[in-house]
Amino acid sequence: MGQTSTQWLLGLTMMLCCMATRASLKMSPDSSQLFKGQSVSLRCEEDGSSDGWTVKRNMTKTGDTRTQCGPDWGRKAGSSCIISYIDPLDSGVYWCESTEGAASTSINITVSGGAVILQSPVLPVMEGDDVTLTCTTKTSNLSAGFYKDGSFIRTEPTGHMTIHHVSRSDEGLYKCHTREHGESPPSWITVTGKPTTTAPPPSAAPPPDSTPLQLMFRLVLHLVVFCPYCISTVIMVSLYRPRSTGNDISVSMATAPPNQAEEGVAEDADDIMRVSTVHHF
């Protein structure tokens, strides 16, 4: 039993350590699609720190897997990776990895050699937030039609489409189409649920001055004040409770003085005795 508990505690500790050291990959510009020739900065961040993390990728078109930023691609600067001229061959999945093997969530980057891209968030979108998709060319934003999973949604004259209060049903593959320059590559938008842990309502929160120490002091104070009253009440009730015993009844009967009726009966009896005696003689 003790060994099982120890193993369970060790596993929990390792899991918490891994969670605590998890990093996230930040990208600038924040777009899942890029034009060929753009400059891109990728940075690993872990609670404000970035030491010990490296940007890695799996390339989609060439099939190269788990290659890290360095001489072959990008310029490494600490835990950041800068790609000064990105190419369609650089399309793929990117993530951060530590020297201990921990990994961040991955992002998918698509590099287009065409004239139109769909600018969309590179990271998953929180449920309930607003999301704006922009259909753009290298020079301007044009009127564009937007599609989800191959189905037409609507046309926006400015090239911007905002989805208000996104939900899980808004997940899917999006693209845009312009009459002058054609359509963009598709991009998948992921929607994640909000955290389940929420702060309690203000009415349920304890008053600011109700600290555990103060609550304990109040409890002791109430006990000190009210306990003497309770004890004295019990003692008074026990002392003044009426007592009825056999000795009290006998004493009262023996010492009770005769009433007037009893005295009259006694005098009449004495008179009768006197008359009887005189008559006898």
N, C-alpha and C positions, 0 to 999 in steps of 0.2 A: 504493500500500500504506500509506504514511504517512498519507495523507488519510483512508483508511478507518479506520485505527486511531484517529485523532483523533476522527472522528465517533462511533465506537463508545464511546470513553471519555467523550465529552461526553454521549451519551445515557444511559450508565450513571450518570454524576454527577447528571443531572437526575432520573433515577428514584429514586436514593437520597435526593436532597433532598426529593422529594415524599413518600417514605415517612417521612422523618424529621419532616416537618411535619404528618403526618396526625393529626387530632384524633378524639375520641370524644364521643358525646352521652350525658350522664348525665341520668336522669329521676328525680324524686321526687314522689310515691311510685313505686316500681319495679313497675309493673303495666301490661300492654298494654291493659287495659280500665279505664275510669273511670266513675264516676257523674256525671251532670249536676250542675253546681254545685260540684264539687271544685276545690281550688286545686292547680296543678301548677307545678313548677319544672323548667326545662330548662337545662342548662349544658354548654358546650363545654369540653373539657379536652384539653390537649396536653402530656403529660409534666409535669404539675403546673402548667403555665401555660395561660392562656386568652386571651391578647391577640390581637386581630386576627381573631377568629372570630365569626360571626353565625348565629343559629338561623333556619332557613328551613323552609318546608313546602309540600306540595301537598295541597290539600283534596279529600277524596273526593267529598263530596256536591255541592259548588258548582262543582267543576272549576277553581278558581283554582290557578294553578301558580306556583311559585318566588316566593312572597311572603315577605318577611322580617319578623321580629318588630319591631313598631313601633306607630305610631298606629292601624293597622287592627286589630291583634290583639296582645295581650300587652303587657308592660311590659319594655323592654330595660334591663338593668343590666350594662354591660360586655359580656361574652360570654355572659351568662345571659339567659333570657327567662322571665318569670313570668306565668302565666295565672291570675288570681285566681278566675275563675268560668268553668269550661270548659263548652262546649255541644256537643250532638251534631253541630252544623255544624263544630266544630273537629276532627272525626275526619279522619285523613289520615296522610300520610307526613312525618316530620320528620327533619332532618339539620343538621349544622354545615357552614358554608362560609367559607373564608378570603377575604381581599381579592385573593389571587392566583388564586382559582378552585379551590383544592383542597377536597375534600369528605370528610366522614366517612361511615361506614356509617349507613344510615337505620334508623329504627324506625317501626313502625306503631302508631298510637294509635286506639282505638275508644272513643267516648263514648256511653254508654247512657242513654236516658231511662227505661228500665224499672227493675224492682225487684231484678234479679239480674245480677251480673257474675261472670266467671271471672278471678280474679287469677292471672296467669302471668307469667313473666319477659319483660321487654320486649326484652332482648338475646338473641342466640343462646346456647344452652346448650352447654357443653363435653362432649364424649363421655366417658362414665364417671362424670359427676357425678350427684347426686341432684336431682330437681326436684319441688317441691310445688305442686300446683294447689289453689286454694281457691275454693269456690263460696260467695259471700257476698251478703247483702242490706245495706241501709243500716243495719240495726240489729243483725244477728247472723249467725252461720254456722249453716246448717240441714243436715239430712240431704239428700244430693243424689246423683243418679246421674250418672256421667261417661261421655262419649262421645268417640270418636276417629273422624274421617272418617265420621260418621253411625252408627257401630256402637257398641253398648253395651259398656262395659268392666266396671264394677261400681258398687255403691252404697256410699257412705261415710257412716256416721251423723253424723260430726262435720263433714262438708263439706270435709275435706282428703283429697287423694289424692296420695301420693308415688310417683314413678317412680324406682326405684333403678337406678343405673348405666345411664343412658340411652345408647342407640345410635342409629345413623342410622335404624333401623326405627321409632323412636319419633317421628320427625318426622310432623307432620300437623296437622289442624284439630280442635281440642278445644272442647268446650262442656260445660256442666252443666245439670241440670234439677232443680227442686224442686217438690214437690207443691203447696206453698202459694203460690208466687210465679211459677211458670213457669220458663222457661229463659233462659240467658245468651246474648249474642252469641257467635259462634265466634271463636277466636283461633288463629293459626298458630304452632306451636312449631318453631324451627329448631335442629338439632343440628350442631355443627361438630366436626371431628376435632382431636385433640390435636396440638401441634407435634411435628414429626418429629425435631427436634434435642433429644437428651437428654444428660445428663451421663454420662460414662463411669463404670463401676462403681469402687468404692474400690480394688479389687485391681489395676485397670489404671492407676490414677493413679500418677505418680512420687512418690518420697518427698519430703517437704517441703523437705529440704536439698539435693535434686538440681537445683540451678539450672544453667543452661547454662555459667556461668563456672566453677562447681565441677567440672562434667563435663570441661571442657577442661583444667583444672588436673590432674585425675586422669590424663587421657590423657598429658599431657606428663611427669608424674611416672613413669608406667609405662615410657615410652620411655627416659627418662634412666636408670632403674634396670636395665632388662633389656638394653638395647643393648650396653653394655660386655661383658656375659657372652657374648652371641652373637658379638661381634667377636673376643674372646680365644679362644673355642672354635675358631673358624675358623683363627686364626693357629697355635694349637698343633697342630691336625690337619695343617696344611700343613708345619710344621717337622719333625715326628716321623714322617712317613710313610716306610716302609721304601723304600730305594733300591738297586737291583740293576743294576750295569753290567758291561761286558766287562773293564775294567781291573782291577776288584776280583778277578775270577776268575783272571786271568793272574798277578797278584801272589801270590795265595794258593797257586797251583800251583807257582810258582817258589821260594817260600820255605818250602814244607812240608818238614819234616825227614824223613829216611828212617826207616822202621820197622825192627824187628828182623829180619824175614824177608828184607828187601832186603839188610841187612848180612851175613847168613849166606850168601846166594847169592854175594855179592862175594868173601868169604873163600874159599869153595870153588873159585871160578874161579882165584884166585891160586895155590892149592895144586896144581891140575892143571897150570897152566903151569909151575911149578917142577919137578914130576916129569917132565914131557915133556922138559924141557931137560936134566936129569941123564941120562936114559936115552939121549938122542941122543949124548952124549959117550961 
